[in-house]
Amino acid sequence: MILHIARNGLLSLACWALCCLPASALPSFAEVRASYAESDAILLARDGRPLHSKRIDMRQRRLPWTRIEDVSPSLLRALLASEDKKFYEHSGVDWNAAAAGAWRNLWTTRTRGASTLSMQLVGLLDDYDKDNAPRHGRRSVPEKLSQAAGALWLEQRWKKDEILEAYLNLAGFRGEMVGVAAMSRGLFGKWPDGLDERESALAAALLRAPGASAQSVATRACGVLQTMAQHGAPAQCEGLDGLARLALAGGLRDQATGSGWLGAEQSPGLAPHLAQKLLSRPGERLRSTLDADLQRFASASLQRQLHDIARQNAEDGALLAIDNASGEVLAWVGSSGALSAAPEVDGVTALRQAGSTLKPFLYALAFERRDLTAASLLDDSPLAVSTSNGLYVPQNYSAEYRGWVSARMALGGSLNVPAVRTLVRIGPDALRDRLHDFGFKSLSENGDYYGFSLALGSADISLLMLANAYRTLANGGRWSPLRVSHDASADKARRPCVEGGCSGVFEGSARRVAAAAPVFIVADILADRTARVGTFGLESWLATPYWSAAKTGTSKDMRDNWCVGFSPRYTVAVWVGNAAGEAMHDVSGVSGAAPVWREVMDWLHRGGSNRPGVANVPPPGVKQQSIRFEPPGRIKEPARQEWFVAGTGMSVVRLAESTALAHIAYPGQGTIIALDPDIPPARQRIALQLSGQPDPGWHWRIDGQPLGRAATEVLWRPSPGRHRLTLADAQGRELEAVRFEVRAMKGRPAKQP
């Protein structure tokens, strides 16, 4: 009778609460499913396969939503045995159990709840709506009544299986683990469909006491197994305490997967650095432009190469592969992973000295300005250039000099001295501005800051900038930003990083930054194995069976190795070195980075459908003709076919006997000359000096104005400002040029004569 009165009283209160409950107070199943967010975000490959996961929500661990069809039947039975035996019989509230529970709670100190799964779900939905986190703890009588009313409302609108599914995904099991997937992976190292009866009993036992000891969990799980046993079969409780201890310590997970929470099939961990830049929202699924197979292959290739040269103090590397037409990044390998002492450093965006990889942009500018052609002769001999910081003495990588060489052989063989002589002619400011146009936004200072060493790659650049700059060469001098995501609506997906080594790479509109004709000639040189034979030999890692143009680079003290190149379809760039900046031992670009570049390029061009044409297609404005060099004794290059920018062609390249017997010795490039404040300006003179005997027809020009016949020393009356001094031959052709500055110093007024 007393239980009957209690039952009727609870029913009346619940009905009153149900009548007062707004119709829109609880969400639909579809709304709950749609609002659910895992704690991790997943970076996907271009075909939708997972590449990398990133934990975003650190408060709790939630894995992907699990359908009830993907839950082990054993776990469903254990759940009902533990929490709600009459789940399929009641309409949201078990009135008899509620009345009995209320009576016991009233007269005894040991309390026992009587909440059905539907009532518990109402509580989970309430807490989930408030702070997206489940709450564990006893609820007040008014809250219980509200849950009862909500459960009645819920059961009128939800299916039983939907209630079970939502409960299993929102319930907290232990610690940070929320939902059946997180519990199953975190405790047992398997997905929910693989749980057996003993594991299911342990999982169900945790719902009542998520923070209980292993012994308490095992004891309760044994009770669950006894309830589940049918026809008097004995419960399999033996060894449950050991299983509980191992599961709660994460040992079963480690034994089962060894690859983290999601497992290798869900999170292979292939793109950690790009995932770190792109992913920011819990539950996010972002489809990138990366090719999963290429990403895996490139990572393995880089690790193999670094393992082979580990004795030479090389442990880090990075790689980027790009589709030339679309600008889509196909592979982004930021480090060597476990081989590195600093795997979190992204070598793709880190700023490093460029080495010789900047030389193609220098020669392209010289060809475009018509200061040089690919057949022009350059002096590869010892050089000392006067600068404001003293003498700059560049040397070739091999410490040997070849005398007179054509620009083609100088660039193909990566000779340093001819490159510096070319920059002396052009000026550091002009090269710096051109490099900036090609996307090297890290070059924030003017040309004088970098000086002539800019020709040899003294500036800091990133692999990301370098790759897109070479892609610009592949596209005939037309620059456009890169892409790493197919989600064009998300700003971070379009621009994953904007500062440092990322500056300017992912933003801006397509534009022409160099004329197509000189860029084509430079690409032809980089693809010419005979042009690089003196340095690299005919057969090297750069000599591909398909058309490709490539350049290596090695920075000072062998701290950085680079290899970057392109085919008509792809651009690949590789860096090898040490994240901390230590020097490598006898590792150059062709021995360090080039093997990886070649393997990845071969992978990209495997099969007939991916093979590019046998040669680059010449654009309008270039002309090919036969040339020969004279005198043969001094010029050791055979006759050949050569490309010229229209209007600069020649059939005979002749070296005069007196050519380059003299160079501008003073002032040096970038020299700053201070006028003496104690000497009247009209009486001051600067000695313009040559290093040798000039031809009779040579003459000086300063700021474009004739200064007279060139002699070993000529006195010039200086004027404050920046000046350009040139040495020209009898035909007016510029042989050499330097830029310098004259500054007026303050002092006491000079006496007039």
C-alpha positions, 0 to 999 in steps of 0.5 A, spaced: 500 500 500 505 504 501 509 503 495 502 504 491 501 511 494 509 513 493 508 510 486 501 514 484 505 520 488 511 520 483 506 519 477 502 525 479 508 529 480 511 527 473 505 528 469 505 535 472 512 536 470 511 533 463 505 538 462 509 544 464 515 542 460 516 546 453 515 542 447 522 544 445 525 543 451 529 537 449 532 536 442 531 531 437 535 525 436 538 528 429 539 534 433 543 531 438 547 527 433 549 533 429 551 537 435 556 531 437 563 533 436 569 529 437 575 531 441 580 530 435 580 533 429 582 529 423 586 532 416 584 528 410 587 526 404 585 529 397 581 522 396 578 522 403 583 518 407 585 520 414 592 523 414 593 525 421 589 527 428 590 532 432 587 533 439 583 539 440 578 539 446 583 537 452 577 537 457 575 530 455 576 524 450 571 523 445 572 519 439 567 518 432 560 517 434 558 510 434 552 507 431 548 502 435 549 497 429 557 498 431 556 496 438 557 489 441 551 485 443 555 483 449 555 490 451 548 492 450 546 486 454 551 488 460 548 495 459 541 493 460 543 488 466 546 494 469 542 500 468 535 498 466 533 491 466 526 493 463 528 498 458 524 495 453 518 495 457 517 502 460 515 508 457 521 512 460 520 511 467 520 504 471 514 507 476 515 501 481 523 501 481 522 509 483 517 508 488 521 502 492 527 507 491 524 513 494 521 509 500 528 506 501 532 513 500 527 515 505 528 510 511 535 508 510 542 511 510 544 507 504 541 510 497 539 507 491 537 511 484 532 508 480 533 512 474 532 509 467 536 509 461 531 514 458 532 519 465 539 518 465 539 520 457 535 527 459 540 528 464 546 527 459 542 532 454 541 537 459 549 537 462 551 536 454 547 542 452 550 547 458 557 545 457 558 540 452 561 535 458 557 530 462 556 530 469 557 525 474 553 526 481 547 525 485 541 529 483 536 533 487 528 530 487 526 536 483 531 534 478 529 527 478 522 529 477 524 533 471 528 527 468 522 523 469 518 528 465 523 529 460 524 521 459 516 521 458 517 526 453 523 523 450 520 516 449 514 519 445 518 522 440 525 517 440 525 510 438 528 506 443 534 504 439 536 512 438 535 512 446 540 507 447 545 510 441 545 517 444 546 514 451 552 510 449 555 516 446 554 521 451 555 517 457 562 518 461 565 512 463 572 514 466 576 520 467 576 524 460 573 518 456 566 520 454 562 515 449 563 508 448 568 509 442 573 512 447 572 507 452 573 501 448 579 504 445 582 507 451 581 501 455 581 495 451 584 498 444 579 495 440 572 498 437 566 497 440 563 492 436 569 487 438 568 487 446 566 480 449 562 479 455 567 480 460 570 487 457 562 489 456 561 487 464 567 492 466 565 497 461 558 497 464 560 497 471 564 504 470 557 507 468 555 507 476 562 509 479 567 512 473 572 513 479 572 506 482 578 502 484 580 496 479 577 491 485 571 495 486 570 495 478 571 488 478 566 486 483 561 490 480 562 487 473 562 480 476 555 482 478 553 484 471 555 477 469 551 474 474 545 478 471 547 476 464 548 469 465 542 465 462 539 458 465 543 458 471 550 458 467 555 460 472 558 467 471 565 468 468 568 472 474 575 469 475 581 473 473 576 479 472 580 483 478 587 483 473 583 484 467 580 490 470 587 493 473 590 492 466 584 495 462 584 501 467 592 502 466 591 502 459 595 496 458 590 492 454 590 498 449 597 499 448 598 491 447 592 491 442 594 497 438 601 500 439 599 506 435 594 511 440 587 512 441 585 512 434 589 506 431 594 506 424 588 505 420 584 511 423 590 516 424 596 514 420 600 520 423 603 522 416 602 530 416 603 532 423 606 539 421 600 541 416 595 538 421 597 543 426 597 549 422 590 547 419 586 544 424 582 548 430 575 545 431 573 539 435 570 534 430 573 537 424 574 533 418 578 537 413 580 535 406 587 537 404 590 537 397 595 532 400 596 525 396 596 520 402 600 515 398 605 520 396 605 523 403 607 516 405 612 514 400 616 521 401 616 520 408 619 514 408 624 516 402 626 522 407 627 517 413 631 512 409 636 517 406 637 520 413 638 514 416 644 512 410 647 519 412 646 519 419 654 518 420 655 525 417 651 528 422 645 529 418 638 528 422 633 532 419 629 534 413 623 536 409 620 535 403 614 539 399 611 536 392 606 541 388 602 541 382 604 546 377 598 548 374 593 548 380 598 550 386 596 544 390 601 541 395 601 534 394 606 532 399 608 536 406 613 532 410 616 537 415 621 533 419 624 526 419 620 524 425 623 519 430 630 520 427 630 528 429 631 531 436 626 536 434 621 533 430 616 538 432 620 543 428 617 544 421 622 544 416 618 546 410 617 553 413 623 554 417 628 559 415 635 557 412 640 559 408 638 558 401 645 556 398 646 556 390 638 555 389 638 563 388 642 563 382 637 561 377 633 567 379 640 572 378 641 569 371 634 570 369 634 577 371 641 578 367 638 575 361 631 579 361 635 585 362 640 583 356 646 584 360 648 577 359 646 571 354 646 564 355 653 564 351 656 570 354 663 569 357 664 570 364 671 570 368 671 564 373 678 566 376 680 569 383 676 575 385 676 580 391 670 585 391 671 591 395 665 593 400 663 597 405 665 591 410 671 590 407 673 585 401 669 580 399 672 574 396 668 568 393 670 561 392 667 556 388 665 549 391 671 545 388 676 551 390 678 550 382 677 556 377 675 554 370 677 561 366 672 563 361 666 560 361 659 561 358 653 563 362 650 556 361 656 552 364 657 557 369 649 556 372 649 549 370 655 547 374 653 552 379 660 556 379 660 561 385 665 567 382 661 568 375 655 568 379 658 574 384 661 577 377 654 577 375 651 580 381 656 586 381 654 588 374 646 587 376 647 590 383 644 587 389 638 591 390 635 589 383 636 582 385 633 582 392 627 586 388 626 580 383 627 575 389 621 579 393 617 578 386 618 571 386 615 570 393 621 570 397 618 575 402 623 573 408 628 578 404 625 584 408 632 588 407 634 592 401 640 589 397 645 593 400 644 589 407 645 582 403 651 585 399 654 580 393 653 574 398 646 574 396 648 571 389 650 565 393 644 564 397 646 568 404 639 570 405 634 566 409 628 563 406 624 557 407 623 551 403 615 553 402 618 559 398 623 556 394 618 551 392 613 556 389 619 560 386 621 554 382 614 552 380 614 560 378 619 558 373 616 552 371 610 556 369 614 561 365 615 566 370 607 567 372 606 566 380 600 564 384 599 562 391 599 555 393 593 551 396 593 546 401 585 545 402 579 543 398 575 547 403 575 554 400 570 557 405 575 557 411 580 562 411 585 558 415 584 552 410 586 557 405 592 560 409 594 555 414 600 560 416 602 567 414 608 569 417 615 567 417 617 562 412 609 562 410 609 569 408 606 571 402 606 564 399 598 562 400 595 569 399 595 574 393 593 574 386 596 570 380 601 575 376 607 575 372 613 576 375 618 575 370 618 575 362 617 568 359 623 568 354 629 568 359 625 564 364 625 558 359 632 559 357 634 558 365 630 552 365 633 549 359 640 550 362 637 547 369 635 541 365 642 540 361 646 535 363 652 537 359 652 544 362 653 541 369 657 535 367 664 539 370 661 539 377 656 533 377 658 529 371 653 526 366 650 521 370 647 524 377 641 524 381 639 530 377 639 526 370 632 524 370 629 519 364 624 525 363 625 532 362 626 536 368 630 542 371 633 541 377 638 545 382 642 544 388 644 548 394 649 548 400 649 553 405 656 555 409 659 550 413 654 545 410 649 547 414 643 546 409 642 542 403 637 543 398 635 540 391 629 543 388 627 542 381 621 541 376 618 537 370 612 541 366 607 538 371 610 537 378 615 541 382 619 538 388 623 541 393 627 537 399 631 540 405 636 536 409 640 538 415 639 539 422 634 543 426 639 546 431 643 548 425 649 544 426 654 543 420 654 536 416 660 532 414 661 532 407 654 532 405 652 537 399 646 538 395 647 532 390 649 527 395 644 529 401 637 532 398 638 530 391 637 522 392 630 524 395 628 529 390 629 524 385 625 518 388 619 522 389 620 525 382 620 518 379 614 516 383 610 522 381 612 520 373 611 513 374 607 510 368 605 513 362 599 517 363 603 521 368 610 522 364 611 529 361 613 531 355 621 530 353 622 537 353 620 544 355 616 548 350 619 554 348 615 561 348 614 566 344 620 571 344 626 566 344 630 564 338 635 558 337 641 558 333 648 555 332 654 558 336 661 557 336 667 560 341 673 564 339 679 563 340 678 555 341 685 555 345 682 560 351 675 558 350 674 550 352 667 550 350 665 546 343 660 549 338 652 548 340 645 550 339 644 556 344 637 559 346 637 567 346 632 572 348 630 575 341 634 581 339 640 578 343 643 572 338 650 571 335 653 566 331 660 567 334 662 569 341 669 572 341 674 573 347 678 579 345 685 578 347 685 584 352 678 582 355 678 583 363 685 585 363 682 590 368 677 590 373 674 596 377 678 596 383 676 602 387 670 604 389 668 597 391 661 595 390 657 598 396 662 602 398 660 609 403 665 614 402 665 620 407 667 627 405 672 631 409 668 636 412 675 640 413 676 640 406 673 645 401 668 641 397 671 643 390 678 641 392 676 634 394 677 628 389 676 621 389 681 616 385 677 611 381 682 605 380 682 599 375 686 593 377 690 592 371 691 595 364 685 597 360 684 597 352 685 604 349 678 604 347 675 603 354 672 609 358 668 611 364 661 613 365 658 615 372 651 616 373 650 615 365 655 621 364 661 620 360 667 621 365 673 620 360 678 615 357 679 609 362 686 609 366 689 605 372 687 611 376 682 617 374 681 623 379 673 625 380 670 630 384 665 627 388 658 630 390 654 627 396 649 621 394 648 615 391 652 613 384 653 608 379 660 607 376 661 603 369 666 601 365 665 601 358 668 598 351 670 602 345 663 600 342 659 603 349 658 596 351 658 595 359 663 591 362 663 592 369 659 596 374 659 598 381 654 602 386 657 606 391 655 612 396 658 619 398 656 622 404 657 629 407 660 629 414 658 635 418 664 639 421 666 646 422 665 650 416 671 650 411 675 656 409 674 658 402 680 659 397 
